[in-house]
């Protein structure tokens, strides 16, 4: 079953979007007590998006995100930017359109949030099963450790909070020539990226810094940011 809705710049299948968002919501920091059972039905979700689209004369207008605190180890807090449900749907729908085109550009060493072609669990999820990907990663590490006994574990501190949106969007646009698609599809990708940029300015910590955290869509975009920056570094080193 599918239900295509027209949102101007793109026409997502709201049934797929709802399935994917349900999976993403499973580990929300501030879960809904009803699990959005009243709203996460294709017909209701479609109305939430199209009503905003019609109300604003063909423009989806994101709501202001809410800043909340999340406790961490060591008795410290981190912020959480919580979005309303229509915005979550729109974010999922936007990035879901980009994933099939940009995922093939990521190297095989990237295992986190990789596109599951055809989906898994009956098409409910956009990305490959995370536990299976983790097991695959551990297998790679164990294999390499036989000949390379030193393992370096590192972390990029506050990575999501410090992603510059202008650079991130520019990096995605620079990747378009490498996408395996016809010119008309690439033109649609450019429009989607512009729309994503416009919305992220409302959803992020500041108008030009940070990605919404604990979102599958953000995890995929963060992979693309790293890919674009890696390509720029290699280009500056080797020309």
Legacy VTK file of the C-alpha trace (Angstrom):
# vtk DataFile Version 3.0
C-alpha trace
ASCII
DATASET POLYDATA
POINTS 239 float
0.000 0.000 0.000
1.274 3.482 -0.816
-0.098 7.003 -0.615
1.729 9.700 -2.569
1.213 13.274 -1.402
2.216 16.398 -3.326
4.424 18.781 -1.335
5.548 20.900 -4.247
9.304 20.296 -4.301
8.768 16.542 -3.898
6.056 13.910 -3.599
6.813 11.381 -0.846
4.972 8.178 -0.062
3.493 9.078 3.311
3.028 5.397 4.194
6.790 4.842 3.941
7.555 8.072 5.782
5.307 7.045 8.691
6.903 3.587 8.866
10.385 5.055 8.899
9.548 7.690 11.499
7.936 5.108 13.780
11.245 3.256 13.828
13.173 6.453 14.514
10.864 7.364 17.408
11.584 4.131 19.277
14.559 5.632 21.127
13.308 9.197 21.532
14.626 11.047 24.572
11.129 12.434 25.216
8.730 9.751 23.967
5.043 10.358 23.490
2.962 8.431 26.020
0.704 7.093 23.261
3.519 6.502 20.793
1.723 8.925 18.459
-0.827 6.207 17.727
-3.448 8.912 17.250
-1.385 10.894 14.729
0.997 8.462 13.029
-1.554 7.032 10.658
-0.954 7.697 6.949
-4.151 9.680 6.410
-3.669 11.787 9.545
0.045 12.337 8.868
-0.732 13.361 5.292
-3.249 15.899 6.558
-0.724 17.328 9.047
1.738 18.016 6.229
-0.641 19.139 3.495
-2.566 21.421 5.879
0.606 23.364 6.678
1.526 23.397 2.993
-1.869 24.799 1.988
-2.103 27.248 4.877
1.163 28.888 3.871
0.415 29.046 0.130
2.701 26.265 -1.044
5.385 26.648 1.616
6.038 24.330 4.548
6.738 26.579 7.541
8.629 24.795 10.341
7.647 25.498 13.932
10.098 26.713 16.566
11.966 23.807 18.153
11.994 23.381 21.935
15.275 23.191 23.846
15.279 20.602 26.656
17.993 19.025 28.790
19.227 15.423 28.677
21.206 14.054 31.680
24.539 12.387 30.879
27.164 10.484 32.835
29.211 12.548 35.252
26.190 14.594 36.393
26.231 16.889 33.364
23.502 17.936 30.959
23.334 18.218 27.211
20.698 20.009 25.220
18.036 18.369 23.105
16.207 20.188 20.327
12.726 18.703 20.144
10.604 19.236 17.026
6.843 18.968 16.634
5.443 15.927 14.861
4.709 17.603 11.487
8.317 18.833 11.405
9.598 15.358 12.244
7.540 13.963 9.373
8.800 16.602 6.963
12.442 16.125 8.005
12.145 12.362 7.569
10.447 12.782 4.194
13.056 15.255 2.910
16.110 13.224 3.863
14.408 9.999 2.801
14.340 11.361 -0.743
18.103 12.035 -0.659
19.295 8.763 0.878
18.997 6.436 -2.174
21.028 8.839 -4.317
23.777 9.827 -1.874
24.292 6.594 0.052
26.224 4.872 -2.810
28.842 7.630 -2.535
29.765 6.627 1.024
32.744 4.260 1.309
32.229 0.694 2.529
34.033 1.533 5.780
31.033 3.632 6.817
28.618 1.216 8.487
26.365 3.510 10.477
23.029 4.508 8.907
23.501 2.931 5.505
20.618 2.649 3.090
18.768 -0.652 3.133
17.697 -1.064 -0.487
14.129 -2.316 -0.304
14.161 -1.771 3.456
14.165 -4.339 6.228
11.365 -5.553 8.490
8.885 -5.242 5.676
10.173 -1.897 4.469
9.597 -0.206 7.832
13.114 1.125 8.091
15.153 3.233 5.722
18.535 2.042 6.947
20.216 -1.298 7.478
19.626 -3.147 10.731
21.898 -1.421 13.301
22.702 -4.517 15.361
23.775 -6.415 12.247
25.927 -3.446 11.208
27.536 -3.387 14.658
28.312 -7.092 14.443
29.793 -6.520 10.993
31.985 -3.735 12.392
33.255 -5.976 15.208
34.040 -8.673 12.660
36.094 -6.227 10.580
37.988 -5.081 13.672
38.725 -8.659 14.785
39.987 -9.554 11.309
42.262 -6.510 11.043
43.549 -6.986 14.611
45.264 -10.214 13.544
47.859 -8.259 11.582
47.395 -4.793 13.107
47.359 -5.302 16.882
46.979 -1.619 17.816
43.421 -0.226 17.938
42.832 3.524 18.234
39.470 4.595 19.644
38.564 8.254 19.232
35.593 10.573 19.201
34.819 13.931 17.607
33.650 16.053 20.496
30.347 17.839 19.973
30.331 16.881 16.295
26.628 17.423 15.615
26.465 20.698 17.538
29.305 22.210 15.510
28.286 21.262 11.977
28.182 24.460 9.935
24.980 24.338 7.882
26.281 26.451 5.003
29.331 24.212 4.628
27.221 21.080 5.014
24.793 22.150 2.290
27.616 23.292 0.015
29.294 19.907 0.527
26.116 18.075 -0.493
25.767 20.211 -3.595
29.388 19.465 -4.515
28.596 15.744 -4.311
25.765 15.955 -6.860
28.028 15.480 -9.935
29.062 12.114 -8.452
25.456 10.950 -8.006
24.353 8.283 -10.475
21.187 9.946 -11.807
19.784 11.747 -14.810
19.963 15.530 -15.070
16.262 15.918 -14.215
16.700 13.894 -11.016
19.770 15.909 -10.074
17.749 19.072 -10.532
15.186 17.711 -8.057
17.989 16.885 -5.618
19.190 20.478 -5.786
15.703 21.753 -4.944
15.426 19.305 -2.060
18.772 20.412 -0.642
17.714 24.067 -0.789
14.468 23.189 0.993
16.355 21.165 3.607
18.691 24.095 4.243
15.759 26.456 4.755
14.129 24.164 7.306
17.316 23.266 9.172
17.799 26.938 9.985
14.667 26.671 12.145
15.396 23.231 13.593
19.030 23.668 14.619
20.658 25.210 17.677
21.382 28.481 15.895
20.383 29.653 12.429
23.583 28.205 10.980
25.026 25.693 13.421
24.213 22.157 14.480
21.949 19.316 13.392
18.945 17.955 15.340
20.324 15.072 17.402
18.992 11.570 18.002
17.448 11.612 14.534
18.217 8.990 11.898
17.999 11.688 9.241
20.676 13.733 11.019
22.960 10.708 11.334
22.863 10.191 7.593
23.492 13.874 6.879
26.425 13.801 9.297
27.951 10.985 7.211
27.640 13.148 4.095
29.256 16.100 5.861
32.233 13.929 6.798
32.460 12.572 3.234
32.455 16.050 1.692
35.106 17.320 4.116
37.281 14.254 3.519
37.133 14.842 -0.230
38.143 18.476 0.262
41.090 17.468 2.445
42.287 14.918 -0.109
41.908 17.454 -2.883
44.014 20.009 -0.986
46.686 17.381 -0.292
46.919 15.740 -3.698
45.293 18.251 -6.038
LINES 1 240
239 0 1 2 3 4 5 6 7 8 9 10 11 12 13 14 15 16 17 18 19 20 21 22 23 24 25 26 27 28 29 30 31 32 33 34 35 36 37 38 39 40 41 42 43 44 45 46 47 48 49 50 51 52 53 54 55 56 57 58 59 60 61 62 63 64 65 66 67 68 69 70 71 72 73 74 75 76 77 78 79 80 81 82 83 84 85 86 87 88 89 90 91 92 93 94 95 96 97 98 99 100 101 102 103 104 105 106 107 108 109 110 111 112 113 114 115 116 117 118 119 120 121 122 123 124 125 126 127 128 129 130 131 132 133 134 135 136 137 138 139 140 141 142 143 144 145 146 147 148 149 150 151 152 153 154 155 156 157 158 159 160 161 162 163 164 165 166 167 168 169 170 171 172 173 174 175 176 177 178 179 180 181 182 183 184 185 186 187 188 189 190 191 192 193 194 195 196 197 198 199 200 201 202 203 204 205 206 207 208 209 210 211 212 213 214 215 216 217 218 219 220 221 222 223 224 225 226 227 228 229 230 231 232 233 234 235 236 237 238
